[in-house]
Each structure stands twice: as C-alpha cells, then as structure tokens.
Amino acid sequence: MNFQKIKDWYNKNHIHVKAWAFFILYDVFITGIASGGRWGYIEFYLLHYVMNISLFYFHAFGINKILQSNFRAKYWFIIPFVLLELIAYMAIAFPSEYLITSTVLATKFKEKLVFNELYIMRSVWRSLYFIGFSTGYVFLLNSLKERKRVQKLEKQNLVNTIEKQALENDLVQSQNNFLRSQINPHFLFNTLNFIYNDARKKAPLAADAIMNLSEMMRYALKRPEASELVPLSEEVEQIEHLINLHKLRTANTINFDLEVTGDLFGLRFPPLILLTLVENMFKHGNIAHSSQPSVVQINYDKSSLNITTINMINEVKKKESESHHVGIENIDKRLNNFYKDKYSFKFYKDPLNRYFTEIKVDIDNPMAGLN
C-alpha cells in the first residue's frame, strides 16, 4: 500500500472526510436518542452510509454536468434524472438489505424485510435527503466559483487600468523627453518662422536646422493619446527630421541610413515607439562608424510590418545602458498593449558588437483608427 498516495489524497480531501465523519457521528447519535436508545446494526450503518455518500457525489456530478450543458431546457432534465436516481437507489438498497438480513444477520434479524409502501417511502425520504444536500453543495460550489471568477475579472480590470495609466505616463515621459519646454506653441512657431526666414539667406544650414526642429516640435505638441495609433508615415517624417538635425550638427559626419520598403499610406502605429528607437541609436550607438552604418529598415508588405534597427555599440556610453533597457521595456509594454500576441520584439547584440532591435507586427486592418 502506498501510504504517500493515501496521505496526498487525504490532504486534498480532508475537509470532506472530516465533514462526513462529523455527520455520521451526529446522525447515528440523534437516531439512537430518537429511538429510545435503540441502536442499529453496524452492517446496516455501513451499507446505508456507503450508498448515501455515493448518491451524494453521483448526484453532484450529474447535476453539475446538466448545469454546464448548452441545452436551452437543461433544468427540465433534473426531474427525470432525480427519478432515475430514486429507482436505482431502491433497486440497489433492497436486494443489499435483504441479503444482509438473510445471511449475516439471519440469527439476529427476526423481522422479514418486505418491499412495501413503508419501505418505499423510507427509501425515498432517505435518498431525497441526501439529494437535497448534494444539490445545495453543487450550487454552493458554483456560487463560490462564480464569485472567484468575478473577483478575477475585477482584479484583471484593475490591472488593465493600472497598465493603461502606466502607458499614459510612459507616453507623457517620452513626449517630455522629446520636447522639454512647454512654451506657448503659437508664440514658439511664429518666432521660429521669423528666425528661419531671417537665416535662410545668411545661414542656410542654420535655417534648415530650424525648420527640422520646428517640424519635430510641432509633431510632439500634437500629444496623441497612449491608446491611439498615428500614421506611421508621420513617424518616418520625424525620423528624417531627426537625422537631418544630427547631420547638420555634426557637419554630415554620421553614417546613418533610413530604408523604407512598401507603401505606408494608411498604416497606423503606436506613437513615438519608432522615434524612441532612433533616439536610442543616437544616444547609445556609434553612428559615425566609417564602415558600419547605422540603419533603420522599415518593411511593409500589406500583411506584416517589420522594423529593424542596427547600430554599432558605443563603448564610451556603456554606463548609460541601464536607462536604455528601461526605454526598451517600455516599448515592449506598449506594443503588447496594442497588439497582444500579434507581435514580436527582439533586441540583442551580435559578435561584431552591433546592437539589433527587431519588431514584427501582423497587420489585420492597417486602416484601423484612421479618421
């Protein structure tokens, strides 16, 4: 005998065992007291409680199956099911009791067991007694399961709300990093336009820088909601402005390529994700490497969108890698919020000391959210 299996079974079902033990002791005691101290035969006690407990769990199993079924009139099945249980109960109980009284208790049991109206009523009452307990047990379990399900949904809704709020905060943080100052946009763009017109003839490079910066700031001030998608083509335009600014700032010494394949018209994407990846390349990468250009590849083939960034790692800026990973984690969270299981996001370093990020999204409806 495997005592460990018995122990495991008891640990799993100890509440049932204790409840039945308490019920049997209580029932036997009350029955004995009610009959003036006359106690029954142990053989009858064993037979009846084995049958009653078996009926309890059989009925619970059957009722639970009926309640879980998809039949529209499933509750009407309960009545014939109970009738069949009563018939089966008596069909087993009477032969079993008759066999015990005629063999084991032949010398003690002087009365002849008769299948009459009294016996039927007594059996029906006893079986309905446990069927009632069993039905209450099933409804109690289902009620507890439903309560747990509701609590789980409420908890999930709370988690979703918290995650949405976190995404909103991440977006605000990205926007604030992208545009630190909250200057009045009307005054700001009028001033930039004046400086651009004044510098266009005297300092064309400075004028181009002002124009690129103006377009980027105008885009950032749109402040899209974290739950919204924006045209990917607009994000690409901001990347072009960002690249142009760095080229002007470094006298065109950066080695940076932007490659776009496919028609991006109508394709929408979460805001600032692409810009964050490119900003990380400028911040953490070696974008002036002579033989290895930094590359942003965007490929769209109507069914999937693939975005890949490649850059040499800047050894001098390794101390900033922790903040880099925080930005990467935020990107993954936002992609998951929009695309669930329809995206993949990878980032890794290869043996050539290049840093890769790869985003792949399965596109069901590229025009989703387009006004």
N, C-alpha and C positions, 0 to 999 in steps of 0.2 A: 504493500500500500504506500502510495506516495503522499507522505504527510505534508509536504510542502504545498502540493496542489490543494489539499484539503484546507490548509491554512490560508492560502490565497483566496480560495472560494469563500471561506468564512469572512475574511477581511472585506470582501466585496459585497457580501450579503448579510453581514452581521445584524443590520437593523431588522431585516425580515425575520431572521432566526429568533432574535430577542422578542419581537412583537408577537410571533406565533407562540412562543413558549409562555409569554405572559397571558395571551388569550386562552390557551388550553388550560392552564392552571386556574384562571378565573372562571372559565366555563364549567370545568369539572367541579370546582368548589361550589359555585352557585347552583348547579344542577343537583348536587348532593344535598345541599341545605334545603332546596325547594322540595325535594322528595322525602324529607324527614330523615336524612342521614343514610339513605339507601344509595349505595354506590354501584355503578355498573361493572360489567366485566371488562378487564383490560383489553381482551380481544376485540370487543365492540368499539372501545375507545380508539384503538389503533386503526381499525377499519374505517370508522367514521371520519376521523381527522385526516387520514390519508386521502380519502375521497373528497372531503370538503376543501382541503387545501389544494388538491389537484383541480377541483372545479373552479376555485377562486382564480388560479392562474390561467386555466384554459379559457375561462370567460373573459378575463382581462385581455388575453392575446386576441381572441376573436373579436371583441368589441373594438379594440384598437385598430384592427385591420379594417373593420367596417367603417369606422370614422375616418380613416385615412384614404378610403376608396374615393373614386371620382363619380360614383353613381349619384344621380340627382335625387333619387328616393332612397338613399342609403339608410336613413333612420327606420324605414319600414322593414328592413332586413333584421332588425334587432328582435322583433316579436317572434318570427319563426325560428331564429337562432336560439332564443331562450327556451321555446317549446321543445326543440330537439335536445337541448341540454337536460331538461327535466326528464324526458323519456329515457335518455341514455343513463342518467343518474340512477333512476329506478331500475333500469334493466341490468345495471351492474350491482346496485346495492342489495336487492332482494336475493338473487342467487348467492351472493357472497355471505349475507347474513344467514341464509338457510343452510349453507354448507358449514358455517361455524357452529350453528346450534345443533346440527345433526352429527357432527364429528367431534370437534374439540370440546364443546360444552354439552355433549349428549347426556352426561350424568348429572350436570348442574342445571341445565336449562329445561325445566319441566313443561313450560308452555310451548305449544306448537305455533310456529311462525306462519301467519296467514296473510296472503296478499289481498287485503280488503280495503274498504274505503278509508278506514282509520290509518292504515299503513301508508296509503297514497297521500293523504292529507299531511301526515307527519313528514314524509319524504319531500313533498313539495314545499312545505314550510321550511324545512332544513336547507334545501337547495336554494330556494329563493333568498333565504337569509344571507347565504354566502355570495350569491349572485349580486345582491344589493351592495354588499361590502365591496365586491370586486368592481362593480360599475363606478362606485364612488372613488375607488382607488385610481381607476383609469382617468376619470375626469380631473382628479386632483393632480395626477402626473402631467396631463395635458395642460392644465392651468399653469403649473409651475414652468413647463417648457415654454409656453406662450409668454409668460412673464419674463423668463430669461431672454427670449427672442426679442421682446420689446426693449428690454434693458440693453441688449447688444446693439440694436438699431439706434437707440438713443445715444449710446456711447460712440458708435460709428459716426453719427451725425455731428456729435461734439468734436470728434477727432477731425472730421472733414472741415468743420467750421474753423477749428484752430489752424489746420493746414492752409486753408484758404487765406486766413488772416496773415499767416506767416509768408505766404506767397505775395500777398499785397505789400507786406513790409519789405520783402526782398526786392520787389519791383521799385518801390519808392527809394530804397537804398541805392539800387542801380542807377536810377534817374538822378539821384542827388550826387552820386559819384560822377555821373556823366555831365551834370550841369550844377556846379556848386552854388552859384549865386542865384537868388530869386529876384532879380531885377525886373522891373516892370517891362514886359515884352514889347509893348508899343514904343516906349522910350528907347529901349535897347536896340531894336531893329532899325528905327529911324536914325539912331546915332551910327550904327554900323554901316548903314546905307550911305550916310554922309561921308564917313571915312573912306568907304570903298570908292565912291565917285571922285573924291579928292586925291586918292592914292593911285587911281587907275593909270594916270598919265605919268606921274612922278615915280611910282614904285610898283610896277605891275605884279611882281611876286608877292609883295605885301597885300596888294588888292585881292589877288587870288586866295591868299590865306584867309583874309577877312570874309570873303564870300563863302568859302568852305565852312568856316567856323559858324557863320550866320545860319547856313542851311542846317548844320548839325544841331545848333541850339534851338532853331525853330522846330525841328522834329522832336527834340527832347521835351520841349514845353507842351507838346500835344498831350503828354501824360496819359497814354492808354491804360485802361483798367487791366489788372492782372488776369481777369477772366476773359479778356478779349483777344482776338487774333488780329494781326495787322498784315497788310500786303507785304510779302517777302521782298518784292522789288524795291520798296521804300527802304527796307533794311539794307539791301545791297547798295543803294544810293548813298546811305550814310557811311558804309564801309569805304566807298570810293572817296568820299569827302575826307574821311579819317586818313586814308592812305596818302591823299594829296597833301594834307596838312603836314604829315611826317616827312614827305619828300621835300616840301618847301623848307621845313625846319632844319633838315639835315643836308640841304643842298643836293638833293637827289642821290644820296649815298646808300639808301636802303635797297635791299634786294627782295622785293615783295611782289607777288603775282596774285591776281584775282581771276579765277576761271569759272565762268558760268555756262552751263550746258542745258539747253531746254528753254521753253517759253514759260516764264514765271508769271505771266499775266493771270490775275485772278487767284493765284496761290497765296494762301494766308498762313501765318506762322506766329508763334508767341513772340511778343516784342522784346527787344534788347538781348535776346539769347545770342544771336549771331554777333552783335556788337561787343558783347562781353567776351566772347571767344577771341575776337580780333584784338581787343584791348589787352587781353592776357598775352597775346603773341608779342605785342609791342612792349609790354611791361616786363615779361619774364624771358622772352626769347632773344636770340641773336639774329636780328633782322638785317644786319649788314654783312652777313657771311658772303664771301666772294663767290664760292662755288655751289653753295646750297641755298637756294632762295626759300623764303617763307611763302607758303602757298595756301590760299583758301579756294577750295574746289566746291562748287555747288552744282549738283546734277539732278535734274527733274525729268522723269520720263512718263508723266501722267498717272502712274500708279504708285510711285515711291519717290521720296526726296532723300538725297544723300548729300551730307555736308561734311567735308573733311578739312581739317587744318593741319599743316605740317610746318614745324619750325625747329631750328637748331636751339638747343638749350643754352642759355647764357649762364656760364658757371659763376660769374660775379654776383648774379642775383639769386643764388640758390637759397639764401636766407629768407626770401620772400615766398618760398614755395608753400608755406602753410596757408597764407591768405589766398594763394592761387587755388588750393584744393577746396577752400570754403566756397569760392565762386563756382567751381566745377560742380560741387554738391548741390548748390542752389539751382544750377542749370538742370541737373538730373531731376530734382524735385518738380520743377516747373514743367518739364517735358512729360513727366509721369502724370501730372495733374491734367494735362490736355489730352494725352494720347494713350494713357493706361498701358495695355500690353501690345500696342501697335507701334512701338518704337524701340530702338536700341541705342545706347550711348556708351561709347568706349573711349578711354584715354590711357595712353601708355607711352613708354619710352623704348626706342629700339637700340640695337647695339651701336648705331652710328651717332648716338647722342641726340637723336631727333625726337621731338615730342609730337605725338599724334592725338587728335580728337576726332571721333567719327560718330556722326548722328545719322541714323536711318529711320525714316518715318513712312509707314504705309498710309497712303492717301486714299481715303474713301470718297471724300467730297471736297475737292480743292477750293470750291467757291463758298464753303461753309462760313457763315458770318459776314459775307460780303453784302454790303448795303447797296 
